[in-house]
Structures are given as C-alpha cells and as structure tokens.
Amino acid sequence: MTVADLPHLNATLNAISAIFLIRGYYLIRSRRIDAHRRSMVSAFIASALFLASYVIYHAQIGSRPFPGTGLLRVVYFSILIPHVVLAAGVLPLALMTLVRGLRRDDTRHRRIARWTLPLWLFVSVTGVLVYVMLYWIA
C-alpha cells in the first residue's frame, strides 16, 4: 500500500465506523450493553485509524481539488463544508462519550450520546460521500 491508496482506506474506515455506530445503536436499544460497548469501541478505533491515515495522506500529498462543475460542484461543497465543520467537533464528543460509557457514568453518557451518535454518523457517512464524489463521480 502506498500513500496514494490512503483515500480508499479512509473511505473504508469511515464506512466501517458508520456500520459499527449503527450496530451499536441497535444493540443498546435491545439492552445488549457488552455488545454495544464492543461495537462503539470498534467504531472509535476505526475512526482513530481513519484520522491517522487522513493526516498522513494530507501531510504527504495535500488536498485534491474537486474537478466537477455546475450543480455537482454545489452539491459537493454543500456536503463537504458541514462534514469538515462537524468533523472538528466529533472527536472530543466521541472521546467524552466513550470515556463516560466505559466508566459506566450512564446518565451523563446517555445525555451526550444523544448528540454524539447522529453527528458522528453524519461525519462518517458524508466522509464516504465526499470520497465517492471526489474519486469516482467527478
């Protein structure tokens, strides 16, 4: 694997994170706490690996400009901008939510998880969409 392959790895890690997040949600709704915990830790690990890979790629290669035009360009940036803004806030939220869950601070964990889950899921899914638009559509 080369640095040029990292965007593909990044999209895969974002997709894996999203799958673990959705799975974790359904597990906690069915009160399977240990399985929920494993799923959410797995989502966090996938996201941490994504972040490391993302930083390595952008430190080595830089950014890839979006080549699309017209409406496609508008759609791309309407997805990219909220993705980037929310991605900056998801890391501390996810970390805080994870720590509270692992410590079994259930009341405070639930309170923040209600915000963290949809934001983290949005960032993971839109990360895949940005990849698809940047490397496959445009």
Backbone torsions as a table, in degrees:
resi	resn	phi	psi	omega
1	MET	NA	136.7	178.0
2	THR	-111.7	172.0	178.0
3	VAL	-59.2	-33.5	-179.9
4	ALA	-64.6	-21.1	178.9
5	ASP	-83.7	-11.3	-173.6
6	LEU	-62.0	-35.1	176.8
7	PRO	-58.3	-36.2	178.3
8	HIS	-67.7	-42.4	175.6
9	LEU	-62.0	-42.7	-179.3
10	ASN	-60.3	-45.0	178.9
11	ALA	-63.5	-40.0	178.7
12	THR	-63.8	-44.7	179.2
13	LEU	-64.5	-37.7	175.7
14	ASN	-63.4	-42.8	179.3
15	ALA	-65.0	-42.4	178.2
16	ILE	-62.0	-43.0	177.5
17	SER	-59.6	-45.4	179.3
18	ALA	-60.9	-41.7	179.6
19	ILE	-63.4	-44.9	178.3
20	PHE	-64.2	-36.9	178.5
21	LEU	-63.9	-46.5	179.4
22	ILE	-64.1	-44.1	178.3
23	ARG	-60.5	-44.4	179.2
24	GLY	-60.9	-38.5	178.0
25	TYR	-61.9	-48.2	-179.6
26	TYR	-66.6	-33.9	178.2
27	LEU	-66.3	-42.1	-179.6
28	ILE	-70.9	-32.2	177.1
29	ARG	-65.2	-27.6	177.5
30	SER	-97.6	14.4	175.0
31	ARG	61.2	30.1	175.5
32	ARG	-95.9	77.4	-169.0
33	ILE	-62.7	-46.1	-178.6
34	ASP	-63.9	-42.3	178.1
35	ALA	-66.8	-39.3	176.2
36	HIS	-59.0	-46.5	-178.9
37	ARG	-59.8	-46.6	179.4
38	ARG	-61.9	-40.7	-179.3
39	SER	-65.7	-42.3	-178.0
40	MET	-72.1	-36.4	174.5
41	VAL	-64.1	-39.6	177.4
42	SER	-63.2	-41.1	176.7
43	ALA	-61.4	-41.1	-179.9
44	PHE	-66.0	-42.1	178.6
45	ILE	-63.0	-44.3	178.1
46	ALA	-60.7	-41.3	179.1
47	SER	-68.5	-37.4	177.9
48	ALA	-65.7	-41.7	176.5
49	LEU	-63.4	-40.2	175.7
50	PHE	-57.7	-49.1	-176.6
51	LEU	-60.2	-43.4	178.4
52	ALA	-62.1	-46.2	179.9
53	SER	-63.9	-41.7	179.5
54	TYR	-60.9	-46.0	-179.8
55	VAL	-64.8	-43.6	178.6
56	ILE	-60.0	-47.0	-178.8
57	TYR	-60.2	-50.3	-175.2
58	HIS	-71.9	-26.3	174.8
59	ALA	-70.7	-32.0	-177.6
60	GLN	-90.2	-41.7	-170.8
61	ILE	-105.7	-38.5	-174.1
62	GLY	95.4	-161.6	-178.5
63	SER	-94.3	150.9	175.7
64	ARG	-102.3	120.1	-180.0
65	PRO	-70.6	146.4	178.5
66	PHE	-77.3	121.6	-175.6
67	PRO	-86.5	-10.0	-176.3
68	GLY	-69.3	163.2	-179.5
69	THR	-132.0	172.1	173.4
70	GLY	64.3	-140.7	-177.0
71	LEU	-61.5	-36.4	179.2
72	LEU	-59.8	-40.0	178.1
73	ARG	-65.4	-40.5	178.5
74	VAL	-63.4	-44.8	178.7
75	VAL	-62.0	-46.1	-179.6
76	TYR	-56.3	-51.6	-177.5
77	PHE	-71.3	-26.7	176.5
78	SER	-71.4	-20.4	173.4
79	ILE	-89.7	-44.3	-175.1
80	LEU	-63.2	-45.9	-173.5
81	ILE	-62.3	-52.3	177.5
82	PRO	-65.5	-30.8	177.2
83	HIS	-59.6	-49.4	-177.3
84	VAL	-66.2	-45.3	-178.7
85	VAL	-61.4	-47.7	-178.5
86	LEU	-72.2	-31.2	178.6
87	ALA	-60.3	-35.6	179.5
88	ALA	-63.8	-32.5	-178.7
89	GLY	-91.2	-17.4	-175.0
90	VAL	-70.3	-38.4	-176.9
91	LEU	-57.1	-53.7	179.1
92	PRO	-64.4	-35.8	177.5
93	LEU	-63.8	-46.4	-179.1
94	ALA	-63.3	-42.4	179.9
95	LEU	-63.5	-45.3	179.2
96	MET	-64.0	-42.2	179.8
97	THR	-64.5	-43.7	179.6
98	LEU	-62.2	-47.4	-179.5
99	VAL	-60.8	-45.2	179.6
100	ARG	-63.2	-38.4	178.3
101	GLY	-67.7	-44.3	-179.5
102	LEU	-66.4	-30.0	177.5
103	ARG	-83.1	-4.3	-178.0
104	ARG	61.9	35.3	171.3
105	ASP	-86.6	68.4	-165.8
106	ASP	-60.4	-40.8	-178.5
107	THR	-63.2	-49.2	-179.7
108	ARG	-71.1	-32.8	177.0
109	HIS	-62.3	-49.9	179.8
110	ARG	-60.3	-41.3	-177.5
111	ARG	-59.8	-43.6	-178.0
112	ILE	-84.9	-29.8	-178.8
113	ALA	-63.0	-29.8	178.4
114	ARG	-62.1	-26.1	176.7
115	TRP	-94.2	-40.3	-174.7
116	THR	-64.6	-47.3	-175.6
117	LEU	-55.6	-55.1	-178.0
118	PRO	-64.9	-34.8	179.1
119	LEU	-69.1	-44.6	180.0
120	TRP	-64.8	-41.7	178.1
121	LEU	-64.4	-42.2	177.1
122	PHE	-58.9	-46.5	-178.8
123	VAL	-63.7	-42.5	-180.0
124	SER	-64.1	-46.9	-177.5
125	VAL	-69.1	-43.9	179.6
126	THR	-68.9	-26.4	173.5
127	GLY	-61.0	-41.4	176.8
128	VAL	-67.2	-42.0	179.0
129	LEU	-62.0	-42.6	178.0
130	VAL	-60.4	-44.5	177.9
131	TYR	-58.7	-49.1	-178.4
132	VAL	-59.9	-45.1	-178.9
133	MET	-67.3	-36.5	-176.3
134	LEU	-77.6	-35.8	-172.1
135	TYR	-110.5	-14.5	-175.3
136	TRP	-122.3	-33.1	-174.9
137	ILE	-93.5	-49.7	-173.4
138	ALA	-80.8	NA	NA
